[in-house]
Structure formats: C-alpha cells, structure tokens
Amino acid sequence: MKRLTALALAVAATLAAVPAFAQDTLAKIKEKGVLTVGVKNDYKPWGFLDPSGKIVGLEIDLAQEVAGKIGVKLEMVPVIAANRIEFLRQGRIDMILATLGDTQDRRKQIGMIEPNYYAGATNVLAPKSAGLKKWEDLKGRKVCAVQGAYYNRRVSQIYAPDMVVFPSVPDGLNALQGNNCVAFLFDDTLIVSTLSGGDPKWANYEMPLTSEDPQLWAIGVRLDDLDGPFAKLVKDMSVDWHKSGKLLALETKWGIKQSPYLIETNKKLKGGS
C-alpha cells in the first residue's frame, strides 16, 4: 500500500511539473485571441523595421497569414539567434519564424515544421565590374571567405578559387571593399540582406551567380506541439505556400532573387496534386 501511495505521489508530482503549454497550444491561442511569434527585426528583407518603425518583411507576411488562418491577432516578439529557441521553450512565444536553420542539434530541442519554408544557399557578393557569370569564373582568382564556413571546402574542391580566409564577416567584407579579392563567399541570405539594406557603399555590387548547396530553414514550434493540432495547421499551410506559389510570389514582392529550393519544391508539390 505504501508503495502504491508513493507511486501515486510520484506520478502526481510529474504531472504537476508538466508545463501548461504542453496542452493544446492551438486551443490556447484561440482562447487568448493572440498568436505570439518570434521574428527578426534586423534581417532585411525577411524581417526588419520600416521607416515608421513597424516590423515588416517576408517572414512577417507568413506570420500574419498563420494568425489570420487561426482568426487571431499577431503579436511579434523580436528575437536573435541567441535567444529564440529559449523564448519558445519557455513559452514566451508560440512559434519561431526568424531565419531559423534546420539542424539535427536544434531538432533535439524544438520541433521543425516540414516542408521547410525557405533555404539559404551559397553565393558570392562581388563588384559588378568583376563580370562574374558562372561559378567556374572563380577559378584561380582570390575569393574572400570566413573561417569555418561549411561551404568553403566544397567551393574550393569544385571551383578552385584562391581562397583568402578571414576570422569574421566584417573582415571579409572590408577586404572585398579594399579590392583584396574579386568576391566574398557566404550564405546568400546575408548577401541579399546586405544588397537590400540601402547602404550606398554596396550600390555597385551584386550577387551574380546561381545559388548552390541549399541549407533549409524551418518554422519552429515546441516539441510538445510537433504532433498536435497547432503544428498540423502550420504544416498544412507550408504545403500550400509552396504548392500555390505563395512563397515565390513573396520573394518577388520583397525583391529577393528566386530560390532554387522554392522553385524545386513548388514543382514537386504541384506534380503531386
């Protein structure tokens, strides 16, 4: 009897420790009338401040669509890479829509919505005067890169540039501006953000090549929600965004070069209809 009582107490204590948001998050969002989303406000054009101070961008449009589908208001919480996952796990936000790379390590902490809604990829930032048209044009030419970037080895092996490696992004960009290399190799999302930022020092630069080697981005939800109604709603919406061409249209709206991943996924899902 004592063993049963102890077991019952242990079970009760365990249940009491389960966070409230482990319940039906979709129902809770509808009840409070607000969807709270972690977004970027410094990564143009995915999430940034317009001249009036309002957060806008491609990811903001998607967050608004989810709130509209549920029939609630959207509340945006600015996040950065260092805090977005913790904000989600702590229940301070209901989901992450903030240039979140989909990695195996992160999948141990939070749920990743599939199909992935976007993908960064490898490209270069180069002066228009360099006349780069294809990846093979980099062969034997000095290319600035950042130490430890996953794509350095692949690009070196396939296209054989003379890679000049720097410890940080600012160092690499400064070297490019100082004409120490013909191009800066990096993730194309940062390049797009740099070119669309309005800084006149980048007016004569471009992202001239076709992006390669995509790295997927995901909408993040809590692990407790991954098999629940909230995640199912967002998954279904992600399928529709791809299938309908919504994501491709948003790229056009925000002046983003067409993503090979979006083109490929759109064709695949339309073919399966």
WOBEL-V694933 format. One record per residue. N is the residue number from 1. RES is the residue in three letters. OMEGA is omega as a letter, one per 40 degrees, with the letter a starting at -180 (999 if undefined). D_LAST is the distance of its C-alpha to the last C-alpha in whole Angstrom. Layout:
N | RES | OMEGA | D_LAST
N | RES | OMEGA | D_LAST
This chain:
1 | MET | i | 59
2 | LYS | i | 60
3 | ARG | i | 57
4 | LEU | i | 55
5 | THR | i | 56
6 | ALA | i | 55
7 | LEU | i | 51
8 | ALA | i | 51
9 | LEU | i | 52
10 | ALA | i | 50
11 | VAL | a | 47
12 | ALA | i | 48
13 | ALA | i | 48
14 | THR | i | 45
15 | LEU | a | 43
16 | ALA | a | 45
17 | ALA | i | 44
18 | VAL | a | 40
19 | PRO | a | 39
20 | ALA | a | 38
21 | PHE | i | 35
22 | ALA | i | 34
23 | GLN | a | 33
24 | ASP | a | 30
25 | THR | i | 30
26 | LEU | i | 27
27 | ALA | i | 30
28 | LYS | i | 33
29 | ILE | i | 31
30 | LYS | a | 31
31 | GLU | a | 34
32 | LYS | i | 36
33 | GLY | a | 34
34 | VAL | i | 33
35 | LEU | a | 30
36 | THR | a | 32
37 | VAL | i | 30
38 | GLY | a | 32
39 | VAL | i | 32
40 | LYS | i | 33
41 | ASN | a | 36
42 | ASP | a | 37
43 | TYR | a | 34
44 | LYS | e | 33
45 | PRO | i | 31
46 | TRP | i | 29
47 | GLY | a | 31
48 | PHE | a | 35
49 | LEU | i | 38
50 | ASP | a | 38
51 | PRO | i | 41
52 | SER | a | 42
53 | GLY | i | 41
54 | LYS | i | 38
55 | ILE | a | 35
56 | VAL | i | 32
57 | GLY | a | 29
58 | LEU | a | 26
59 | GLU | i | 26
60 | ILE | i | 28
61 | ASP | i | 25
62 | LEU | i | 22
63 | ALA | i | 25
64 | GLN | i | 26
65 | GLU | i | 22
66 | VAL | i | 22
67 | ALA | i | 26
68 | GLY | i | 25
69 | LYS | i | 22
70 | ILE | a | 25
71 | GLY | a | 27
72 | VAL | i | 30
73 | LYS | i | 32
74 | LEU | i | 31
75 | GLU | a | 34
76 | MET | i | 34
77 | VAL | i | 36
78 | PRO | i | 37
79 | VAL | i | 36
80 | ILE | a | 37
81 | ALA | a | 36
82 | ALA | a | 39
83 | ASN | a | 39
84 | ARG | a | 35
85 | ILE | i | 34
86 | GLU | i | 37
87 | PHE | a | 37
88 | LEU | a | 34
89 | ARG | i | 35
90 | GLN | a | 38
91 | GLY | i | 36
92 | ARG | i | 37
93 | ILE | a | 34
94 | ASP | i | 31
95 | MET | i | 28
96 | ILE | i | 29
97 | LEU | a | 27
98 | ALA | i | 29
99 | THR | a | 28
100 | LEU | i | 28
101 | GLY | a | 28
102 | ASP | a | 26
103 | THR | i | 29
104 | GLN | i | 30
105 | ASP | i | 33
106 | ARG | i | 31
107 | ARG | i | 29
108 | LYS | a | 32
109 | GLN | a | 33
110 | ILE | i | 30
111 | GLY | i | 26
112 | MET | a | 24
113 | ILE | i | 20
114 | GLU | e | 17
115 | PRO | i | 15
116 | ASN | a | 18
117 | TYR | a | 18
118 | TYR | i | 21
119 | ALA | i | 23
120 | GLY | a | 26
121 | ALA | a | 27
122 | THR | i | 31
123 | ASN | i | 32
124 | VAL | i | 36
125 | LEU | a | 38
126 | ALA | i | 40
127 | PRO | i | 43
128 | LYS | a | 41
129 | SER | i | 45
130 | ALA | i | 44
131 | GLY | i | 41
132 | LEU | a | 39
133 | LYS | a | 36
134 | LYS | a | 34
135 | TRP | a | 35
136 | GLU | i | 37
137 | ASP | a | 40
138 | LEU | a | 41
139 | LYS | i | 42
140 | GLY | a | 46
141 | ARG | a | 46
142 | LYS | i | 46
143 | VAL | i | 43
144 | CYS | i | 44
145 | ALA | a | 42
146 | VAL | a | 42
147 | GLN | i | 44
148 | GLY | i | 41
149 | ALA | a | 38
150 | TYR | a | 35
151 | TYR | a | 35
152 | ASN | a | 38
153 | ARG | a | 39
154 | ARG | a | 35
155 | VAL | i | 36
156 | SER | a | 40
157 | GLN | a | 39
158 | ILE | a | 37
159 | TYR | i | 38
160 | ALA | i | 42
161 | PRO | i | 43
162 | ASP | a | 46
163 | MET | i | 45
164 | VAL | a | 47
165 | VAL | i | 46
166 | PHE | a | 47
167 | PRO | a | 47
168 | SER | i | 45
169 | VAL | i | 43
170 | PRO | i | 45
171 | ASP | a | 48
172 | GLY | i | 45
173 | LEU | i | 44
174 | ASN | i | 48
175 | ALA | i | 49
176 | LEU | a | 46
177 | GLN | i | 48
178 | GLY | i | 51
179 | ASN | i | 50
180 | ASN | i | 50
181 | CYS | a | 47
182 | VAL | a | 45
183 | ALA | i | 42
184 | PHE | a | 40
185 | LEU | i | 38
186 | PHE | i | 36
187 | ASP | a | 32
188 | ASP | i | 31
189 | THR | i | 30
190 | LEU | i | 34
191 | ILE | i | 34
192 | VAL | i | 32
193 | SER | i | 34
194 | THR | a | 37
195 | LEU | a | 37
196 | SER | a | 35
197 | GLY | i | 38
198 | GLY | i | 41
199 | ASP | a | 43
200 | PRO | a | 45
201 | LYS | i | 46
202 | TRP | a | 43
203 | ALA | a | 43
204 | ASN | i | 43
205 | TYR | a | 41
206 | GLU | i | 37
207 | MET | a | 34
208 | PRO | a | 34
209 | LEU | i | 32
210 | THR | a | 28
211 | SER | a | 28
212 | GLU | i | 27
213 | ASP | a | 27
214 | PRO | i | 25
215 | GLN | a | 26
216 | LEU | i | 23
217 | TRP | i | 24
218 | ALA | i | 23
219 | ILE | a | 23
220 | GLY | i | 26
221 | VAL | i | 27
222 | ARG | i | 30
223 | LEU | i | 29
224 | ASP | a | 30
225 | ASP | a | 27
226 | LEU | i | 25
227 | ASP | a | 24
228 | GLY | a | 25
229 | PRO | a | 23
230 | PHE | i | 24
231 | ALA | i | 22
232 | LYS | i | 19
233 | LEU | a | 19
234 | VAL | i | 19
235 | LYS | i | 16
236 | ASP | i | 14
237 | MET | i | 15
238 | SER | i | 15
239 | VAL | a | 11
240 | ASP | i | 11
241 | TRP | i | 14
242 | HIS | a | 12
243 | LYS | a | 9
244 | SER | a | 11
245 | GLY | a | 13
246 | LYS | a | 16
247 | LEU | i | 17
248 | LEU | i | 18
249 | ALA | i | 20
250 | LEU | i | 22
251 | GLU | i | 23
252 | THR | a | 24
253 | LYS | a | 26
254 | TRP | i | 28
255 | GLY | a | 29
256 | ILE | i | 27
257 | LYS | a | 26
258 | GLN | a | 23
259 | SER | i | 22
260 | PRO | i | 20
261 | TYR | i | 18
262 | LEU | i | 17
263 | ILE | a | 16
264 | GLU | a | 15
265 | THR | i | 12
266 | ASN | a | 11
267 | LYS | a | 10
268 | LYS | a | 9
269 | LEU | i | 6
270 | LYS | i | 5
271 | GLY | a | 6
272 | GLY | a | 4
273 | SER | 999 | 0
